[in-house]
Amino acid sequence: MSINFTIDPYTDGQKVEVTFFDLNGSVVLKRKVNAVFDINQVYDETATLERVSEVALGVAVKLDLGVLTPTIETPTEESDGLSSSSQSIEP
């Protein structure tokens, strides 16, 4: 299964909210993922994107194995464009 995702803009704390989508744009999972910080404890957007990409690979495998059950939601125009990053991942 191919997985797309969006990362909500980082505000503060240790995590970012991530929404995982299937190829049809239906939400299959929402979860928080640990953000990545540089040596000065400043949020690192590039490293966080890499981390979320790794998590997305695991989500795709777990969905294929039936370990995770998708929560299907149809995307709305409101949710489109609110994310700071998005990517497509295929295991």
BALOBA-1460 file (C-alpha; in Angstrom, 3 decimals):
// residues 91
<rec num="1" residu="m" x="0.000" y="0.000" z="0.000"/>
<rec num="2" residu="s" x="1.265" y="3.462" z="-0.851"/>
<rec num="3" residu="i" x="0.939" y="6.063" z="1.867"/>
<rec num="4" residu="n" x="0.886" y="9.843" z="1.565"/>
<rec num="5" residu="f" x="1.136" y="12.063" z="4.604"/>
<rec num="6" residu="t" x="0.914" y="15.626" z="5.770"/>
<rec num="7" residu="i" x="2.678" y="17.127" z="8.765"/>
<rec num="8" residu="d" x="0.874" y="19.875" z="10.630"/>
<rec num="9" residu="p" x="3.017" y="22.961" z="11.249"/>
<rec num="10" residu="y" x="5.297" y="22.597" z="14.272"/>
<rec num="11" residu="t" x="4.266" y="24.859" z="17.121"/>
<rec num="12" residu="d" x="6.063" y="23.638" z="20.240"/>
<rec num="13" residu="g" x="6.621" y="20.530" z="22.305"/>
<rec num="14" residu="q" x="8.291" y="17.317" z="21.289"/>
<rec num="15" residu="k" x="5.865" y="15.996" z="18.640"/>
<rec num="16" residu="v" x="4.207" y="16.901" z="15.339"/>
<rec num="17" residu="e" x="0.724" y="15.797" z="14.273"/>
<rec num="18" residu="v" x="0.822" y="13.640" z="11.125"/>
<rec num="19" residu="t" x="-2.083" y="12.523" z="8.957"/>
<rec num="20" residu="f" x="-1.523" y="9.477" z="6.752"/>
<rec num="21" residu="f" x="-3.612" y="9.073" z="3.562"/>
<rec num="22" residu="d" x="-4.157" y="6.325" z="1.019"/>
<rec num="23" residu="l" x="-3.854" y="7.021" z="-2.726"/>
<rec num="24" residu="n" x="-7.544" y="8.025" z="-2.856"/>
<rec num="25" residu="g" x="-6.923" y="10.783" z="-0.324"/>
<rec num="26" residu="s" x="-8.834" y="9.041" z="2.454"/>
<rec num="27" residu="v" x="-7.347" y="9.410" z="5.924"/>
<rec num="28" residu="v" x="-6.126" y="6.077" z="7.201"/>
<rec num="29" residu="l" x="-4.408" y="7.188" z="10.396"/>
<rec num="30" residu="k" x="-3.660" y="10.291" z="12.450"/>
<rec num="31" residu="r" x="-0.899" y="10.197" z="15.043"/>
<rec num="32" residu="k" x="1.799" y="12.229" z="16.690"/>
<rec num="33" residu="v" x="5.411" y="11.574" z="15.736"/>
<rec num="34" residu="n" x="8.493" y="12.709" z="17.635"/>
<rec num="35" residu="a" x="9.940" y="15.898" z="16.167"/>
<rec num="36" residu="v" x="13.697" y="16.102" z="15.555"/>
<rec num="37" residu="f" x="15.850" y="18.873" z="17.014"/>
<rec num="38" residu="d" x="19.392" y="19.961" z="16.226"/>
<rec num="39" residu="i" x="22.228" y="20.150" z="18.737"/>
<rec num="40" residu="n" x="20.943" y="23.557" z="19.910"/>
<rec num="41" residu="q" x="17.464" y="22.107" z="20.535"/>
<rec num="42" residu="v" x="16.026" y="23.988" z="17.542"/>
<rec num="43" residu="y" x="13.305" y="22.189" z="15.558"/>
<rec num="44" residu="d" x="14.806" y="20.572" z="12.431"/>
<rec num="45" residu="e" x="12.101" y="20.433" z="9.730"/>
<rec num="46" residu="t" x="14.201" y="18.417" z="7.260"/>
<rec num="47" residu="a" x="15.181" y="15.771" z="9.810"/>
<rec num="48" residu="t" x="11.594" y="15.599" z="11.075"/>
<rec num="49" residu="l" x="10.359" y="15.005" z="7.506"/>
<rec num="50" residu="e" x="12.867" y="12.154" z="7.211"/>
<rec num="51" residu="r" x="11.692" y="10.701" z="10.532"/>
<rec num="52" residu="v" x="8.019" y="10.881" z="9.488"/>
<rec num="53" residu="s" x="8.919" y="9.214" z="6.164"/>
<rec num="54" residu="e" x="10.383" y="6.308" z="8.125"/>
<rec num="55" residu="v" x="7.246" y="6.092" z="10.278"/>
<rec num="56" residu="a" x="5.104" y="6.136" z="7.100"/>
<rec num="57" residu="l" x="6.932" y="3.058" z="5.805"/>
<rec num="58" residu="g" x="6.030" y="1.238" z="9.014"/>
<rec num="59" residu="v" x="2.418" y="2.422" z="8.808"/>
<rec num="60" residu="a" x="2.149" y="1.069" z="5.249"/>
<rec num="61" residu="v" x="3.531" y="-2.337" z="6.258"/>
<rec num="62" residu="k" x="1.279" y="-2.557" z="9.335"/>
<rec num="63" residu="l" x="-1.785" y="-1.657" z="7.248"/>
<rec num="64" residu="d" x="-0.872" y="-4.362" z="4.705"/>
<rec num="65" residu="l" x="-0.486" y="-6.926" z="7.512"/>
<rec num="66" residu="g" x="-3.747" y="-5.863" z="9.159"/>
<rec num="67" residu="v" x="-2.002" y="-4.829" z="12.379"/>
<rec num="68" residu="l" x="-3.410" y="-1.303" z="12.003"/>
<rec num="69" residu="t" x="-6.996" y="-0.714" z="11.061"/>
<rec num="70" residu="p" x="-7.574" y="2.368" z="8.911"/>
<rec num="71" residu="t" x="-9.838" y="5.104" z="10.169"/>
<rec num="72" residu="i" x="-11.359" y="6.219" z="6.895"/>
<rec num="73" residu="e" x="-12.182" y="9.904" z="6.554"/>
<rec num="74" residu="t" x="-12.861" y="11.768" z="3.352"/>
<rec num="75" residu="p" x="-10.545" y="14.780" z="2.905"/>
<rec num="76" residu="t" x="-12.132" y="18.207" z="3.105"/>
<rec num="77" residu="e" x="-11.054" y="21.420" z="1.462"/>
<rec num="78" residu="e" x="-10.424" y="22.838" z="4.938"/>
<rec num="79" residu="s" x="-7.798" y="20.193" z="5.679"/>
<rec num="80" residu="d" x="-6.064" y="20.693" z="2.330"/>
<rec num="81" residu="g" x="-3.225" y="23.194" z="2.483"/>
<rec num="82" residu="l" x="-2.960" y="23.330" z="6.262"/>
<rec num="83" residu="s" x="0.108" y="21.142" z="6.374"/>
<rec num="84" residu="s" x="3.678" y="22.292" z="6.212"/>
<rec num="85" residu="s" x="4.986" y="19.154" z="4.510"/>
<rec num="86" residu="s" x="3.591" y="16.257" z="2.545"/>
<rec num="87" residu="q" x="5.089" y="13.215" z="0.899"/>
<rec num="88" residu="s" x="4.189" y="9.920" z="-0.743"/>
<rec num="89" residu="i" x="5.793" y="6.735" z="0.550"/>
<rec num="90" residu="e" x="5.631" y="3.208" z="-0.865"/>
<rec num="91" residu="p" x="7.249" y="0.289" z="0.968"/>
